[in-house]
Amino acid sequence: MTVTAHRTGDDRTLPARHQPERPRPRRQSLQARENRWVPVFLAPWIIGFLVFTAGPMVASLVLSFTSYDVISSPEYVGLDNYEQLATDDQALRAMGNTLFYTALHVPLVIVCALGLAMLLQRLGRMSGLFRTLFYLPSMTPPVAIGVLFLLLLNGQTGLINAALSVVGIDGPDWTTDPAWVKPGIVLMSLWSVGTTMVIFFAALQDVPVELQEAAELDGASGWQRFRNVTLPMISGALLFATVINTIASLQLFAEVYTMFFGQQDASVAGDAAQFYVVYLFEQAFKFLHMGYASALAWLLFLVILVITLVQLRLSKRFVYYEGQQ
């Protein structure tokens, strides 16, 4: 195709490809337009993180090297707070109580939640109703849970001991006997097992039915199918639930404080009810040792960090991710 170009004293044709092209308006891609809104939508979270999380963490790190009672200005003391922490028998005892509780609580929650999730899987259409019923207790405020179980675990008039007496068992003094305080708190913590159960129930839905049927055709028993098919396929959810429950257990506060430090004299339970965050809270807001409380908080942060890293490191041996060789 040719076009005619008129020039002075000359009349010739030029190919169309030699004609200058008009600049086309640039159309901004949808992705580029959406990217401009990303900072806007992230801004509330970023501001909240800086103001309510990162900022206080930096402030507590600074205060951990000071002597600060809120009333007067902080006074720099170097590593004195950490040296005091290393020789504070009560802090070490509180950490021991917390670790003991965590070692009991996490496996029990995992086992109970997985058992409930597998039962729900067999209910078919009714699973939605029971899933909601099991999850509802998790919505209860921690303070209300503490008050509720303070009544349920009462050694004389508690409902749990009354139920045990029906079958001829003399229930212990859950809230006053130091030997039974931590088991009682572990029993209380099972109240919110529904959250972990929902996670496991969702993971079980993703286990391929074909693998279960193939294992059954090969003669695998129910336990063998569970151990060699189900557990590997939900191992990622198991790791997630283990890490989250471990972190939450190490920071247990509201329920214990309500049961043993708000409604009754904590001395009746001895040191068994002295959990780490409770001790930290007392140092900060009862004795106004803010600098020392900050050092306690950073020790807890390091303990949680180390335990979490160990769990993630060990998970490489046990966790199966779909698609890996």
Secondary structure as the mmCIF struct_conf table of DSSP 4:
data_model
#
loop_
_struct_conf.conf_type_id
_struct_conf.id
_struct_conf.beg_label_comp_id
_struct_conf.beg_label_asym_id
_struct_conf.beg_label_seq_id
_struct_conf.end_label_comp_id
_struct_conf.end_label_asym_id
_struct_conf.end_label_seq_id
STRN STRN1 THR A 2 ARG A 7
TURN_TY1_P TURN_TY1_P1 THR A 8 GLY A 9
STRN STRN2 ASP A 10 PRO A 15
HELX_RH_3T_P HELX_RH_3T_P1 ALA A 16 HIS A 18
BEND BEND1 GLN A 19 GLN A 19
HELX_LH_PP_P HELX_LH_PP_P1 PRO A 20 SER A 29
HELX_RH_AL_P HELX_RH_AL_P1 LEU A 30 PHE A 49
HELX_RH_PI_P HELX_RH_PI_P1 LEU A 50 ALA A 54
HELX_RH_AL_P HELX_RH_AL_P2 GLY A 55 LEU A 63
TURN_TY1_P TURN_TY1_P2 SER A 64 PHE A 65
STRN STRN3 THR A 66 SER A 67
BEND BEND2 VAL A 70 SER A 72
HELX_LH_PP_P HELX_LH_PP_P2 SER A 73 PRO A 74
STRN STRN4 GLU A 75 TYR A 76
TURN_TY1_P TURN_TY1_P3 GLY A 78 LEU A 79
HELX_RH_AL_P HELX_RH_AL_P3 ASP A 80 ALA A 86
TURN_TY1_P TURN_TY1_P4 THR A 87 THR A 87
HELX_RH_AL_P HELX_RH_AL_P4 ASP A 89 GLN A 121
TURN_TY1_P TURN_TY1_P5 ARG A 122 ARG A 122
BEND BEND3 LEU A 123 LEU A 123
HELX_RH_3T_P HELX_RH_3T_P2 GLY A 124 MET A 126
HELX_RH_AL_P HELX_RH_AL_P5 SER A 127 TYR A 135
HELX_RH_3T_P HELX_RH_3T_P3 LEU A 136 MET A 139
BEND BEND4 THR A 140 THR A 140
HELX_RH_AL_P HELX_RH_AL_P6 PRO A 142 LEU A 152
TURN_TY1_P TURN_TY1_P6 LEU A 153 LEU A 153
TURN_TY1_P TURN_TY1_P7 GLY A 155 THR A 157
HELX_RH_AL_P HELX_RH_AL_P7 LEU A 159 VAL A 166
TURN_TY1_P TURN_TY1_P8 VAL A 167 GLY A 168
TURN_TY1_P TURN_TY1_P9 TRP A 174 THR A 176
HELX_RH_AL_P HELX_RH_AL_P8 PRO A 178 SER A 189
HELX_RH_3T_P HELX_RH_3T_P4 LEU A 190 SER A 192
TURN_TY1_P TURN_TY1_P10 VAL A 193 VAL A 193
HELX_RH_AL_P HELX_RH_AL_P9 GLY A 194 GLN A 205
TURN_TY1_P TURN_TY1_P11 ASP A 206 ASP A 206
BEND BEND5 VAL A 207 VAL A 207
HELX_RH_AL_P HELX_RH_AL_P10 VAL A 209 LEU A 217
TURN_TY1_P TURN_TY1_P12 ASP A 218 GLY A 219
HELX_RH_AL_P HELX_RH_AL_P11 GLY A 222 ARG A 225
HELX_RH_PI_P HELX_RH_PI_P2 PHE A 226 THR A 230
HELX_RH_AL_P HELX_RH_AL_P12 LEU A 231 MET A 233
TURN_TY1_P TURN_TY1_P13 ILE A 234 ILE A 234
HELX_RH_AL_P HELX_RH_AL_P13 SER A 235 LEU A 250
TURN_TY1_P TURN_TY1_P14 GLN A 251 GLN A 251
HELX_RH_AL_P HELX_RH_AL_P14 ALA A 254 TYR A 257
HELX_RH_PI_P HELX_RH_PI_P3 THR A 258 GLY A 262
BEND BEND6 GLN A 263 GLN A 264
HELX_RH_3T_P HELX_RH_3T_P5 ALA A 266 ALA A 273
HELX_RH_AL_P HELX_RH_AL_P15 TYR A 276 PHE A 281
HELX_RH_PI_P HELX_RH_PI_P4 GLU A 282 LYS A 286
BEND BEND7 PHE A 287 PHE A 287
HELX_RH_AL_P HELX_RH_AL_P16 MET A 290 PHE A 318
TURN_TY1_P TURN_TY1_P15 GLU A 322 GLY A 323
#
